[in-house]
Amino acid sequence: PEEPWVYDLEVAQTHNFVANGMVVHNSQLLKYVSQLSPRGLYTSGKGSSAAGLTASVVRDEDGSFTLEAGALVIADGGLACIDEIDKMDEKDRSAIHEAMEQQTISISKAGINTTLNARTSILAAANPKGGRFDPMKHAAEQIDLPPTLLSRFDLIFVLEDKPDAKRDEQLAKHIISLRRDGSTIVSPPYDMETLRKYIVYSKRYIYPVLTPEAEQEIQRFYLEMRSLGQDEGSPIAITPRQLEALIRLTEARARLRLSQKATAEDARAAIMIMKRSMEQVGRDPETGRFDIDVIMTGTTKTQREKASAVRDMVEKLCKDHPEGFELEELFEMARDVGIGSSFVRKVVQEMVRSGELYTPKEGKYARVG
């Protein structure tokens, strides 16, 4: 191939496939990374045992209870690669919050009360709700994960399969050449064992410290992003959680170089990665502004303002029509201020689910109480 972005990953007993910057085969990437990590573990959101991702109390054949560790506990001190994280059990969904925030997992069942270490880095993958991402909606809305969990990831990337004439041609030529040459696997620059030793050494002996220049770079970026939200009505672009993530990324980049000092160059590289992630999932698609609430709460400031306006309209209609109002009346009021019918319908459905509205008769809505 003409560019180094093409490389091979072998799918055992099936076929070869090529991964690139527009990867759509999450499972194979996660498996490769888990094999590369010295203490790596690959699992699915459902988990392969009763313990799932966290931990569980199970009954033995003799009737006694024992504690069974899940993936995050087994991978303590290493990396857990979780495929289809959106499909994990409700038990794990609540427990994984503690694991990602506190690096521990607490168990209190069947007389067993303990806290397990889960000092585990997590690389996770999930598919969008509709199979493909809708460019007209923000990414967080299309991922079936609660915002409280999604916001705990330092970096979030959307991997889309977008047509690109040049890369598509390279990809086709590469795959065809593999068939022609007897499916010969292209050897990577470094074998896996060498990379594993490199990673082990860096984690065991390298503990980088930020230089004053690196601190200045991080602080400058953080303050610039914070200033975007100073104007009245402007969304908040970044929070201290992202600042902590930037520090971790800067130190990780220095560790990758086997350097005990994290320099300004490391900080700039971390900032570039953070900005790329924010541009993909941290922008309001309607205004183009950075809005961290997209990740933190699952809705943008623009959406909250529109929802508030619709609720005010509903309140007015309920007062004018105590017996109930028709949706078409609400649609007409919303159209006058530029709010679409689909958004209005979604807000009304949420109000019905929350018990604020009910339907006294078909086609009409009224306020409860």
VORO-450553 format. One record per residue (C-alpha): x, y, z; chain; residue number from 1; residue in one letter. Coordinates in nm, 2 decimals, padded with zeros to 4 digits. Each point is the difference from the previous one (the first is absolute). Last residue first. Example, Ala and Ser with C-alpha at 12.3 -4.5 7.8 and 13.67 -1.06 7.14 Angstrom:
<nodes>
{node {01.37 -00.11 00.71} 'A' 2 'S'}
{node {-00.14 -00.34 00.07} 'A' 1 'A'}
</nodes>
This chain:
<nodes>
{node {-05.38 01.71 03.86} 'A' 369 'G'}
{node {00.16 -00.16 -00.31} 'A' 368 'V'}
{node {00.02 00.25 -00.28} 'A' 367 'R'}
{node {-00.20 -00.07 -00.31} 'A' 366 'A'}
{node {00.06 -00.16 -00.34} 'A' 365 'Y'}
{node {-00.24 -00.08 -00.28} 'A' 364 'K'}
{node {00.01 -00.23 -00.30} 'A' 363 'G'}
{node {-00.19 -00.28 00.16} 'A' 362 'E'}
{node {-00.17 00.11 00.32} 'A' 361 'K'}
{node {00.12 00.10 00.35} 'A' 360 'P'}
{node {00.36 -00.05 -00.12} 'A' 359 'T'}
{node {00.24 00.07 00.28} 'A' 358 'Y'}
{node {00.27 00.26 00.08} 'A' 357 'L'}
{node {00.25 00.05 00.28} 'A' 356 'E'}
{node {00.03 -00.37 00.08} 'A' 355 'G'}
{node {00.37 -00.04 -00.10} 'A' 354 'S'}
{node {-00.09 -00.22 -00.30} 'A' 353 'R'}
{node {-00.26 00.26 -00.12} 'A' 352 'V'}
{node {00.25 00.28 00.03} 'A' 351 'M'}
{node {00.26 -00.20 -00.19} 'A' 350 'E'}
{node {-00.25 -00.07 -00.27} 'A' 349 'Q'}
{node {-00.08 00.38 -00.02} 'A' 348 'V'}
{node {00.37 00.08 -00.03} 'A' 347 'V'}
{node {00.04 -00.26 -00.29} 'A' 346 'K'}
{node {-00.30 00.14 -00.18} 'A' 345 'R'}
{node {00.14 00.35 00.01} 'A' 344 'V'}
{node {00.33 -00.12 -00.14} 'A' 343 'F'}
{node {-00.17 -00.18 -00.28} 'A' 342 'S'}
{node {-00.22 00.31 -00.07} 'A' 341 'S'}
{node {00.30 00.23 -00.06} 'A' 340 'G'}
{node {00.07 00.31 00.20} 'A' 339 'I'}
{node {00.05 00.32 -00.20} 'A' 338 'G'}
{node {-00.19 00.25 00.23} 'A' 337 'V'}
{node {-00.32 00.00 -00.21} 'A' 336 'D'}
{node {00.04 -00.37 -00.06} 'A' 335 'R'}
{node {-00.04 -00.06 00.38} 'A' 334 'A'}
{node {-00.34 00.17 00.02} 'A' 333 'M'}
{node {-00.12 -00.20 -00.30} 'A' 332 'E'}
{node {00.12 -00.33 00.14} 'A' 331 'F'}
{node {-00.17 00.08 00.33} 'A' 330 'L'}
{node {-00.34 00.05 -00.17} 'A' 329 'E'}
{node {00.06 -00.31 -00.21} 'A' 328 'E'}
{node {00.06 -00.20 00.32} 'A' 327 'L'}
{node {-00.36 00.05 00.12} 'A' 326 'E'}
{node {-00.08 00.16 00.33} 'A' 325 'F'}
{node {-00.18 -00.14 00.30} 'A' 324 'G'}
{node {-00.31 00.06 00.21} 'A' 323 'E'}
{node {00.18 00.29 00.18} 'A' 322 'P'}
{node {00.05 00.17 -00.34} 'A' 321 'H'}
{node {00.14 00.35 00.05} 'A' 320 'D'}
{node {00.19 -00.09 00.31} 'A' 319 'K'}
{node {00.13 -00.33 -00.15} 'A' 318 'C'}
{node {00.10 00.19 -00.32} 'A' 317 'L'}
{node {00.21 00.25 00.21} 'A' 316 'K'}
{node {00.18 -00.28 00.18} 'A' 315 'E'}
{node {00.06 -00.19 -00.32} 'A' 314 'V'}
{node {00.16 00.32 -00.15} 'A' 313 'M'}
{node {00.22 00.04 00.31} 'A' 312 'D'}
{node {00.10 -00.36 -00.04} 'A' 311 'R'}
{node {00.09 00.05 -00.36} 'A' 310 'V'}
{node {00.23 00.30 00.09} 'A' 309 'A'}
{node {00.17 -00.21 00.27} 'A' 308 'S'}
{node {00.06 -00.27 -00.25} 'A' 307 'A'}
{node {00.15 00.25 -00.24} 'A' 306 'K'}
{node {00.23 00.14 00.27} 'A' 305 'E'}
{node {00.11 -00.35 00.10} 'A' 304 'R'}
{node {00.07 -00.09 -00.36} 'A' 303 'Q'}
{node {00.22 00.31 -00.05} 'A' 302 'T'}
{node {00.19 -00.08 00.32} 'A' 301 'K'}
{node {00.07 -00.34 -00.14} 'A' 300 'T'}
{node {-00.13 -00.33 00.13} 'A' 299 'T'}
{node {00.16 -00.33 00.12} 'A' 298 'G'}
{node {00.08 00.15 00.34} 'A' 297 'T'}
{node {00.38 -00.01 00.02} 'A' 296 'M'}
{node {00.07 -00.09 -00.36} 'A' 295 'I'}
{node {-00.21 00.26 -00.18} 'A' 294 'V'}
{node {00.05 00.21 00.32} 'A' 293 'D'}
{node {00.36 00.07 -00.12} 'A' 292 'I'}
{node {-00.13 00.25 -00.26} 'A' 291 'D'}
{node {00.25 00.11 -00.26} 'A' 290 'F'}
{node {-00.19 00.22 -00.25} 'A' 289 'R'}
{node {-00.11 -00.11 -00.35} 'A' 288 'G'}
{node {-00.35 00.16 00.07} 'A' 287 'T'}
{node {-00.23 -00.29 -00.10} 'A' 286 'E'}
{node {00.24 -00.29 00.02} 'A' 285 'P'}
{node {00.10 00.11 00.35} 'A' 284 'D'}
{node {00.36 -00.12 00.03} 'A' 283 'R'}
{node {00.16 -00.24 00.25} 'A' 282 'G'}
{node {-00.02 -00.33 -00.19} 'A' 281 'V'}
{node {00.22 00.03 -00.31} 'A' 280 'Q'}
{node {00.16 00.34 00.07} 'A' 279 'E'}
{node {00.06 -00.10 00.36} 'A' 278 'M'}
{node {00.19 -00.31 -00.10} 'A' 277 'S'}
{node {00.22 00.19 -00.24} 'A' 276 'R'}
{node {00.06 00.27 00.26} 'A' 275 'K'}
{node {00.11 -00.26 00.26} 'A' 274 'M'}
{node {00.24 -00.16 -00.25} 'A' 273 'I'}
{node {00.15 00.34 -00.09} 'A' 272 'M'}
{node {00.02 00.09 00.37} 'A' 271 'I'}
{node {00.19 -00.32 00.07} 'A' 270 'A'}
{node {00.25 00.08 -00.28} 'A' 269 'A'}
{node {00.04 00.36 00.13} 'A' 268 'R'}
{node {00.07 -00.13 00.35} 'A' 267 'A'}
{node {00.26 -00.25 -00.12} 'A' 266 'D'}
{node {00.17 00.28 -00.20} 'A' 265 'E'}
{node {00.00 00.22 00.31} 'A' 264 'A'}
{node {00.19 -00.28 00.18} 'A' 263 'T'}
{node {-00.08 -00.29 00.23} 'A' 262 'A'}
{node {00.32 -00.09 00.17} 'A' 261 'K'}
{node {00.11 -00.35 00.10} 'A' 260 'Q'}
{node {00.01 -00.10 -00.37} 'A' 259 'S'}
{node {-00.05 -00.35 -00.13} 'A' 258 'L'}
{node {-00.15 00.16 -00.32} 'A' 257 'R'}
{node {-00.34 -00.18 00.08} 'A' 256 'L'}
{node {00.04 00.12 00.35} 'A' 255 'R'}
{node {00.00 00.36 -00.12} 'A' 254 'A'}
{node {-00.32 -00.07 -00.19} 'A' 253 'R'}
{node {-00.16 -00.15 00.30} 'A' 252 'A'}
{node {00.10 00.30 00.22} 'A' 251 'E'}
{node {-00.17 00.24 -00.25} 'A' 250 'T'}
{node {-00.31 -00.23 -00.02} 'A' 249 'L'}
{node {-00.03 -00.01 00.38} 'A' 248 'R'}
{node {00.03 00.38 00.02} 'A' 247 'I'}
{node {-00.26 00.05 -00.27} 'A' 246 'L'}
{node {-00.24 -00.24 00.18} 'A' 245 'A'}
{node {00.03 00.22 00.31} 'A' 244 'E'}
{node {-00.09 00.30 -00.20} 'A' 243 'L'}
{node {-00.29 -00.18 -00.16} 'A' 242 'Q'}
{node {-00.15 -00.07 00.34} 'A' 241 'R'}
{node {00.06 00.37 00.09} 'A' 240 'P'}
{node {-00.27 00.09 -00.25} 'A' 239 'T'}
{node {00.00 00.10 -00.37} 'A' 238 'I'}
{node {-00.21 00.19 -00.25} 'A' 237 'A'}
{node {-00.28 00.15 00.22} 'A' 236 'I'}
{node {-00.28 00.12 -00.22} 'A' 235 'P'}
{node {-00.05 00.37 -00.06} 'A' 234 'S'}
{node {-00.31 00.18 00.13} 'A' 233 'G'}
{node {00.19 00.28 00.16} 'A' 232 'E'}
{node {00.35 00.01 -00.13} 'A' 231 'D'}
{node {00.26 -00.19 00.22} 'A' 230 'Q'}
{node {-00.04 -00.33 -00.18} 'A' 229 'G'}
{node {00.27 00.04 -00.26} 'A' 228 'L'}
{node {00.23 00.12 00.28} 'A' 227 'S'}
{node {00.02 -00.35 00.14} 'A' 226 'R'}
{node {00.15 -00.12 -00.33} 'A' 225 'M'}
{node {00.27 00.26 00.01} 'A' 224 'E'}
{node {00.06 -00.07 00.37} 'A' 223 'L'}
{node {00.05 -00.37 -00.06} 'A' 222 'Y'}
{node {00.23 00.05 -00.30} 'A' 221 'F'}
{node {00.22 00.25 00.19} 'A' 220 'R'}
{node {00.02 -00.23 00.31} 'A' 219 'Q'}
{node {00.10 -00.30 -00.21} 'A' 218 'I'}
{node {00.27 00.19 -00.18} 'A' 217 'E'}
{node {00.13 00.17 00.32} 'A' 216 'Q'}
{node {00.02 -00.33 00.19} 'A' 215 'E'}
{node {00.20 -00.15 -00.29} 'A' 214 'A'}
{node {00.24 00.30 00.02} 'A' 213 'E'}
{node {00.04 -00.04 00.37} 'A' 212 'P'}
{node {00.10 -00.37 -00.06} 'A' 211 'T'}
{node {-00.25 -00.27 00.09} 'A' 210 'L'}
{node {00.14 -00.30 00.18} 'A' 209 'V'}
{node {00.03 -00.34 -00.17} 'A' 208 'P'}
{node {00.00 -00.33 00.18} 'A' 207 'Y'}
{node {00.19 -00.25 -00.21} 'A' 206 'I'}
{node {00.14 -00.32 00.15} 'A' 205 'Y'}
{node {-00.28 -00.26 00.02} 'A' 204 'R'}
{node {-00.25 00.14 -00.25} 'A' 203 'K'}
{node {00.26 00.09 -00.26} 'A' 202 'S'}
{node {00.18 -00.34 00.04} 'A' 201 'Y'}
{node {-00.33 -00.20 -00.04} 'A' 200 'V'}
{node {-00.10 00.20 -00.31} 'A' 199 'I'}
{node {00.34 -00.06 -00.17} 'A' 198 'Y'}
{node {-00.02 -00.37 00.09} 'A' 197 'K'}
{node {-00.34 -00.02 -00.15} 'A' 196 'R'}
{node {00.12 00.18 -00.31} 'A' 195 'L'}
{node {00.28 -00.25 -00.05} 'A' 194 'T'}
{node {-00.23 -00.29 00.05} 'A' 193 'E'}
{node {-00.25 00.14 -00.25} 'A' 192 'M'}
{node {00.25 00.02 -00.29} 'A' 191 'D'}
{node {00.12 00.34 -00.11} 'A' 190 'Y'}
{node {-00.03 00.15 -00.35} 'A' 189 'P'}
{node {-00.31 -00.20 -00.07} 'A' 188 'P'}
{node {00.02 -00.30 -00.24} 'A' 187 'S'}
{node {-00.25 00.01 -00.29} 'A' 186 'V'}
{node {-00.20 -00.33 00.01} 'A' 185 'I'}
{node {00.03 -00.20 -00.32} 'A' 184 'T'}
{node {-00.35 -00.09 -00.13} 'A' 183 'S'}
{node {00.14 -00.21 -00.29} 'A' 182 'G'}
{node {00.15 00.28 -00.19} 'A' 181 'D'}
{node {-00.30 00.06 -00.22} 'A' 180 'R'}
{node {-00.24 00.00 00.30} 'A' 179 'R'}
{node {00.22 00.24 00.19} 'A' 178 'L'}
{node {00.03 00.22 -00.31} 'A' 177 'S'}
{node {-00.38 00.03 -00.03} 'A' 176 'I'}
{node {-00.02 00.12 00.36} 'A' 175 'I'}
{node {00.27 00.26 -00.06} 'A' 174 'H'}
{node {-00.14 00.12 -00.33} 'A' 173 'K'}
{node {-00.35 00.04 00.15} 'A' 172 'A'}
{node {00.14 00.20 00.30} 'A' 171 'L'}
{node {00.21 00.23 -00.21} 'A' 170 'Q'}
{node {-00.30 00.07 -00.22} 'A' 169 'E'}
{node {-00.22 00.07 00.30} 'A' 168 'D'}
{node {00.27 00.22 00.14} 'A' 167 'R'}
{node {00.01 00.22 -00.31} 'A' 166 'K'}
{node {-00.38 00.01 -00.07} 'A' 165 'A'}
{node {-00.10 00.06 00.36} 'A' 164 'D'}
{node {-00.35 -00.13 00.10} 'A' 163 'P'}
{node {-00.06 00.04 00.37} 'A' 162 'K'}
{node {-00.01 -00.30 00.24} 'A' 161 'D'}
{node {-00.02 00.18 00.33} 'A' 160 'E'}
{node {00.21 -00.04 00.32} 'A' 159 'L'}
{node {-00.13 00.24 00.26} 'A' 158 'V'}
{node {00.25 00.07 00.27} 'A' 157 'F'}
{node {-00.04 00.05 00.37} 'A' 156 'I'}
{node {00.30 00.09 00.23} 'A' 155 'L'}
{node {00.02 00.03 00.38} 'A' 154 'D'}
{node {-00.29 -00.23 00.06} 'A' 153 'F'}
{node {-00.20 00.08 00.31} 'A' 152 'R'}
{node {-00.25 00.22 -00.19} 'A' 151 'S'}
{node {-00.15 -00.31 -00.17} 'A' 150 'L'}
{node {-00.09 -00.15 00.33} 'A' 149 'L'}
{node {-00.20 00.29 00.14} 'A' 148 'T'}
{node {-00.13 00.07 -00.35} 'A' 147 'P'}
{node {-00.18 -00.34 00.00} 'A' 146 'P'}
{node {00.11 -00.23 -00.28} 'A' 145 'L'}
{node {-00.19 -00.10 -00.32} 'A' 144 'D'}
{node {00.21 00.22 -00.23} 'A' 143 'I'}
{node {-00.20 00.20 -00.25} 'A' 142 'Q'}
{node {-00.07 00.31 00.22} 'A' 141 'E'}
{node {00.37 00.01 00.10} 'A' 140 'A'}
{node {00.09 00.03 -00.37} 'A' 139 'A'}
{node {-00.18 00.32 -00.07} 'A' 138 'H'}
{node {-00.28 -00.02 -00.26} 'A' 137 'K'}
{node {-00.01 00.13 -00.36} 'A' 136 'M'}
{node {00.31 -00.21 -00.09} 'A' 135 'P'}
{node {-00.21 -00.32 00.07} 'A' 134 'D'}
{node {00.25 -00.27 00.11} 'A' 133 'F'}
{node {-00.06 -00.35 -00.14} 'A' 132 'R'}
{node {-00.15 -00.32 00.15} 'A' 131 'G'}
{node {-00.30 00.19 00.13} 'A' 130 'G'}
{node {00.09 00.00 00.36} 'A' 129 'K'}
{node {00.37 00.07 -00.06} 'A' 128 'P'}
{node {00.24 -00.29 00.06} 'A' 127 'N'}
{node {00.21 -00.03 00.31} 'A' 126 'A'}
{node {00.37 -00.03 00.09} 'A' 125 'A'}
{node {00.20 00.02 00.32} 'A' 124 'A'}
{node {00.36 00.05 00.10} 'A' 123 'L'}
{node {00.01 00.00 00.38} 'A' 122 'I'}
{node {00.30 00.06 00.22} 'A' 121 'S'}
{node {-00.02 -00.21 00.32} 'A' 120 'T'}
{node {00.08 00.08 00.36} 'A' 119 'R'}
{node {-00.29 -00.23 00.10} 'A' 118 'A'}
{node {00.08 -00.09 00.36} 'A' 117 'N'}
{node {-00.27 -00.19 00.19} 'A' 116 'L'}
{node {-00.20 00.13 00.29} 'A' 115 'T'}
{node {-00.16 -00.25 00.24} 'A' 114 'T'}
{node {-00.32 -00.10 00.17} 'A' 113 'N'}
{node {-00.11 -00.36 -00.05} 'A' 112 'I'}
{node {-00.30 -00.10 00.22} 'A' 111 'G'}
{node {-00.20 -00.10 -00.31} 'A' 110 'A'}
{node {00.07 00.33 -00.18} 'A' 109 'K'}
{node {00.20 00.32 00.06} 'A' 108 'S'}
{node {00.26 00.05 -00.27} 'A' 107 'I'}
{node {00.19 00.32 -00.07} 'A' 106 'S'}
{node {00.20 00.04 -00.32} 'A' 105 'I'}
{node {00.31 00.23 00.00} 'A' 104 'T'}
{node {00.17 00.24 -00.24} 'A' 103 'Q'}
{node {-00.19 00.29 00.15} 'A' 102 'Q'}
{node {-00.15 00.15 -00.32} 'A' 101 'E'}
{node {00.02 -00.27 -00.26} 'A' 100 'M'}
{node {-00.07 -00.29 00.25} 'A' 99 'A'}
{node {-00.27 00.20 00.18} 'A' 98 'E'}
{node {-00.19 00.07 -00.32} 'A' 97 'H'}
{node {00.05 -00.37 -00.10} 'A' 96 'I'}
{node {-00.23 -00.11 00.28} 'A' 95 'A'}
{node {-00.32 00.16 -00.14} 'A' 94 'S'}
{node {00.05 -00.13 -00.36} 'A' 93 'R'}
{node {00.13 -00.34 00.14} 'A' 92 'D'}
{node {-00.33 -00.07 00.18} 'A' 91 'K'}
{node {-00.20 00.13 -00.30} 'A' 90 'E'}
{node {00.17 -00.25 -00.22} 'A' 89 'D'}
{node {00.23 00.11 -00.28} 'A' 88 'M'}
{node {-00.13 00.06 -00.36} 'A' 87 'K'}
{node {00.14 00.35 -00.05} 'A' 86 'D'}
{node {00.35 -00.13 00.08} 'A' 85 'I'}
{node {-00.01 -00.19 -00.33} 'A' 84 'E'}
{node {00.37 -00.09 00.02} 'A' 83 'D'}
{node {00.18 00.06 00.33} 'A' 82 'I'}
{node {00.38 00.01 -00.01} 'A' 81 'C'}
{node {00.13 -00.01 00.36} 'A' 80 'A'}
{node {00.36 00.13 00.04} 'A' 79 'L'}
{node {00.24 -00.06 00.29} 'A' 78 'G'}
{node {00.05 00.06 00.37} 'A' 77 'G'}
{node {-00.31 -00.19 00.09} 'A' 76 'D'}
{node {-00.10 -00.21 -00.31} 'A' 75 'A'}
{node {-00.17 -00.27 00.21} 'A' 74 'I'}
{node {-00.19 00.27 00.19} 'A' 73 'V'}
{node {-00.13 00.16 -00.32} 'A' 72 'L'}
{node {-00.09 -00.33 -00.16} 'A' 71 'A'}
{node {-00.21 -00.14 00.29} 'A' 70 'G'}
{node {00.11 -00.16 00.33} 'A' 69 'A'}
{node {-00.20 -00.28 00.15} 'A' 68 'E'}
{node {-00.07 00.02 00.37} 'A' 67 'L'}
{node {-00.12 -00.32 00.17} 'A' 66 'T'}
{node {-00.32 -00.11 00.17} 'A' 65 'F'}
{node {-00.05 -00.34 00.15} 'A' 64 'S'}
{node {-00.26 -00.25 -00.13} 'A' 63 'G'}
{node {00.23 -00.29 -00.06} 'A' 62 'D'}
{node {-00.02 00.04 -00.38} 'A' 61 'E'}
{node {00.12 00.36 00.05} 'A' 60 'D'}
{node {-00.23 00.31 00.01} 'A' 59 'R'}
{node {00.12 00.31 -00.18} 'A' 58 'V'}
{node {00.07 00.35 00.13} 'A' 57 'V'}
{node {00.09 00.23 -00.29} 'A' 56 'S'}
{node {00.27 00.23 -00.13} 'A' 55 'A'}
{node {00.05 00.28 -00.26} 'A' 54 'T'}
{node {-00.02 -00.08 -00.37} 'A' 53 'L'}
{node {-00.22 -00.31 00.01} 'A' 52 'G'}
{node {00.04 -00.19 00.32} 'A' 51 'A'}
{node {-00.24 -00.27 -00.13} 'A' 50 'A'}
{node {00.24 -00.07 -00.27} 'A' 49 'S'}
{node {00.09 00.10 -00.36} 'A' 48 'S'}
{node {-00.09 00.37 00.02} 'A' 47 'G'}
{node {-00.31 00.15 -00.15} 'A' 46 'K'}
{node {00.19 00.31 -00.11} 'A' 45 'G'}
{node {00.26 -00.22 -00.17} 'A' 44 'S'}
{node {00.34 -00.10 00.12} 'A' 43 'T'}
{node {00.37 00.05 -00.08} 'A' 42 'Y'}
{node {00.26 00.00 00.27} 'A' 41 'L'}
{node {00.34 00.16 00.01} 'A' 40 'G'}
{node {00.28 -00.03 00.25} 'A' 39 'R'}
{node {00.31 00.03 -00.22} 'A' 38 'P'}
{node {-00.22 00.20 -00.26} 'A' 37 'S'}
{node {00.06 -00.11 -00.36} 'A' 36 'L'}
{node {-00.26 -00.29 00.03} 'A' 35 'Q'}
{node {-00.26 00.25 00.13} 'A' 34 'S'}
{node {00.09 00.24 -00.28} 'A' 33 'V'}
{node {-00.05 -00.27 -00.27} 'A' 32 'Y'}
{node {-00.34 -00.11 00.15} 'A' 31 'K'}
{node {-00.12 00.36 00.01} 'A' 30 'L'}
{node {00.09 00.05 -00.36} 'A' 29 'L'}
{node {-00.17 -00.32 -00.11} 'A' 28 'Q'}
{node {-00.32 00.08 00.18} 'A' 27 'S'}
{node {-00.03 00.36 -00.13} 'A' 26 'N'}
{node {-00.02 -00.10 -00.37} 'A' 25 'H'}
{node {-00.12 00.33 -00.15} 'A' 24 'V'}
{node {00.33 00.18 -00.01} 'A' 23 'V'}
{node {00.02 00.33 -00.20} 'A' 22 'M'}
{node {00.36 00.07 00.08} 'A' 21 'G'}
{node {00.10 -00.34 -00.13} 'A' 20 'N'}
{node {-00.05 -00.37 00.07} 'A' 19 'A'}
{node {00.04 -00.25 -00.27} 'A' 18 'V'}
{node {-00.16 -00.34 00.02} 'A' 17 'F'}
{node {00.13 -00.35 -00.03} 'A' 16 'N'}
{node {-00.24 -00.30 00.01} 'A' 15 'H'}
{node {-00.17 -00.25 00.22} 'A' 14 'T'}
{node {00.20 -00.25 00.21} 'A' 13 'Q'}
{node {00.17 00.28 00.20} 'A' 12 'A'}
{node {-00.07 00.36 -00.10} 'A' 11 'V'}
{node {00.34 00.12 -00.10} 'A' 10 'E'}
{node {00.07 00.37 00.05} 'A' 9 'L'}
{node {00.18 00.17 -00.29} 'A' 8 'D'}
{node {00.12 00.36 -00.06} 'A' 7 'Y'}
{node {-00.10 00.30 -00.20} 'A' 6 'V'}
{node {00.07 00.34 00.15} 'A' 5 'W'}
{node {00.36 -00.01 -00.13} 'A' 4 'P'}
{node {-00.08 00.15 -00.34} 'A' 3 'E'}
{node {00.06 -00.12 -00.35} 'A' 2 'E'}
{node {-00.10 -00.36 00.05} 'A' 1 'P'}
</nodes>
